[in-house]
Structure formats: structure tokens, C-alpha cells
Amino acid sequence: MNERLTKGLETIKQYVTNEEAARMLEADTLADIAPDLRKMIIEFAYGDVYSRPGLDAKSRALVVITAVVTQGAAPQTKTHIKRGLHAGLTQTEIVEALLQLVPYVGFPRVQNALMIAQQVFKEGA
């Protein structure tokens, strides 16, 4: 394991359980067609970007949630809402951040994101 991957795995533990961090490496559903993608995500996103100074885990999680919502990326929205909760965001903080997006990305994307959030909250992420 290289230094960036190790740093990425340590950083991601602020956003997921230890079991989920291990599963990210072991249970990669795209490994058969893109075996390096998961490693790239962990090394670059978490090892290089998430580990930067200047924002705490909650703030960083909120930025990422809003970014994936603006892209209309439903699966990633669910993933990052779960990670935001793990990082310490409250349901209210997530909902208010999503509502703040209405003037910028519109009602349909925000409504979809709120439905995803509702599902995650019910599941008890």
C-alpha cells in the first residue's frame, strides 16, 4: 500500500466506519472493468483533497453533498449524505443545505435530493 492510499484510507475513516473503509477496497463493484478507479478515488479524493487543512470534516462533507446534488448524481448523493451524518452533520443541517440550493439548481434536483435524504434518515445511516 502506498503513502497516498494509506493517507486516503485514514482520512475516509472520518466519513465512514472502519468496516466500510475496508469494504471500499475489498468489495469494489467496478473492479472487473475498472480495477484502478477505487484506488484513484481513495488516493486522490481522500488522500490528496479531503486531507487538506482548512475545513473540518463536517464542512467538507456539506460541500461534497451539495456538489453531487448539483450534478444530479443520485447514487453519490445517497453515499455522501451517509458520510456527512457519520462526519457529524445533523439531519437539519443537511436539509437546510439542500434547501439553500433551490435558487441555484432548481426544485426538481433539490426535491430528488430531499427524497434521498429522507430515505437515508429512515435507514438510520
C-alpha positions as CSV (number, residue, x, y, z in Angstrom):
1,M,0.0,0.0,0.0
2,N,1.5,3.4,-1.0
3,E,1.5,6.5,1.1
4,R,-1.4,8.3,-0.7
5,L,-3.6,5.2,-0.4
6,T,-2.8,4.9,3.3
7,K,-3.5,8.6,3.9
8,G,-6.7,8.3,1.9
9,L,-7.9,5.3,4.0
10,E,-7.1,7.1,7.2
11,T,-8.9,10.3,6.1
12,I,-12.0,8.4,4.9
13,K,-12.5,7.0,8.4
14,Q,-13.8,10.4,9.4
15,Y,-16.7,9.8,7.0
16,V,-17.3,6.0,7.2
17,T,-17.0,3.2,9.7
18,N,-13.8,1.1,9.8
19,E,-15.7,-1.7,8.2
20,E,-17.0,0.5,5.4
21,A,-13.4,1.7,4.7
22,A,-12.2,-1.9,4.4
23,R,-15.2,-2.8,2.3
24,M,-14.3,0.1,-0.1
25,L,-11.2,-1.7,-1.1
26,E,-12.4,-5.3,-1.0
27,A,-16.0,-5.1,-2.5
28,D,-15.5,-2.8,-5.5
29,T,-18.4,-3.5,-7.8
30,L,-16.5,-2.0,-10.8
31,A,-13.2,-3.9,-10.2
32,D,-13.8,-6.2,-13.1
33,I,-13.9,-3.4,-15.7
34,A,-12.1,-0.5,-13.9
35,P,-9.8,-2.0,-11.2
36,D,-7.9,1.2,-10.6
37,L,-10.9,3.5,-10.1
38,R,-11.5,2.8,-6.4
39,K,-7.8,3.2,-5.7
40,M,-7.8,6.5,-7.6
41,I,-10.8,7.8,-5.6
42,I,-9.2,6.9,-2.2
43,E,-5.8,8.2,-3.2
44,F,-6.8,11.4,-4.9
45,A,-10.1,12.4,-3.3
46,Y,-9.4,11.3,0.2
47,G,-5.6,11.2,0.3
48,D,-4.9,14.5,-1.5
49,V,-8.1,16.6,-1.3
50,Y,-10.1,15.6,1.8
51,S,-6.9,15.6,3.9
52,R,-6.1,19.2,3.1
53,P,-6.1,21.7,6.0
54,G,-8.7,24.5,6.4
55,L,-12.0,22.7,6.6
56,D,-13.3,20.3,9.3
57,A,-14.9,17.0,8.2
58,K,-18.5,18.3,8.7
59,S,-17.9,21.4,6.4
60,R,-16.1,19.3,3.8
61,A,-19.0,16.7,3.8
62,L,-21.5,19.5,3.4
63,V,-19.6,20.9,0.4
64,V,-19.5,17.5,-1.2
65,I,-23.2,16.8,-0.6
66,T,-24.1,20.0,-2.4
67,A,-21.7,19.3,-5.2
68,V,-23.1,15.9,-6.1
69,V,-26.7,17.3,-5.8
70,T,-25.9,20.0,-8.3
71,Q,-24.6,17.3,-10.7
72,G,-27.8,15.3,-10.3
73,A,-25.8,12.3,-9.1
74,A,-28.3,10.3,-7.1
75,P,-26.2,7.3,-6.0
76,Q,-23.4,9.6,-4.9
77,T,-25.9,11.9,-3.1
78,K,-27.0,8.9,-1.0
79,T,-23.4,7.9,-0.3
80,H,-22.3,11.4,0.7
81,I,-25.4,12.1,2.9
82,K,-24.5,8.9,4.8
83,R,-20.9,10.1,5.1
84,G,-22.0,13.5,6.2
85,L,-24.0,12.0,9.0
86,H,-21.0,9.9,10.0
87,A,-18.9,13.1,10.0
88,G,-21.3,14.7,12.4
89,L,-23.7,16.6,10.3
90,T,-27.3,16.7,11.6
91,Q,-30.3,15.9,9.6
92,T,-31.4,19.6,9.9
93,E,-28.0,20.8,8.6
94,I,-28.3,18.5,5.6
95,V,-31.9,19.5,4.8
96,E,-31.2,23.2,5.2
97,A,-28.1,23.0,2.9
98,L,-30.3,21.2,0.3
99,L,-33.0,23.8,0.6
100,Q,-30.3,26.5,0.1
101,L,-29.7,25.0,-3.4
102,V,-33.2,25.7,-4.7
103,P,-32.4,29.0,-6.4
104,Y,-29.2,27.6,-7.9
105,V,-30.2,24.2,-9.2
106,G,-34.0,24.2,-9.1
107,F,-36.8,22.4,-7.3
108,P,-36.5,19.0,-9.1
109,R,-32.9,18.4,-8.1
110,V,-33.5,19.5,-4.6
111,Q,-36.7,17.5,-4.3
112,N,-34.9,14.4,-5.5
113,A,-32.1,15.0,-3.0
114,L,-34.5,15.5,-0.2
115,M,-36.2,12.2,-1.1
116,I,-32.8,10.5,-1.0
117,A,-32.0,12.2,2.4
118,Q,-35.4,11.1,3.8
119,Q,-34.5,7.5,2.8
120,V,-31.1,7.7,4.4
121,F,-32.5,9.2,7.6
122,K,-35.1,6.4,7.8
123,E,-32.4,3.8,7.2
124,G,-30.5,5.2,10.2
125,A,-27.3,5.8,8.3
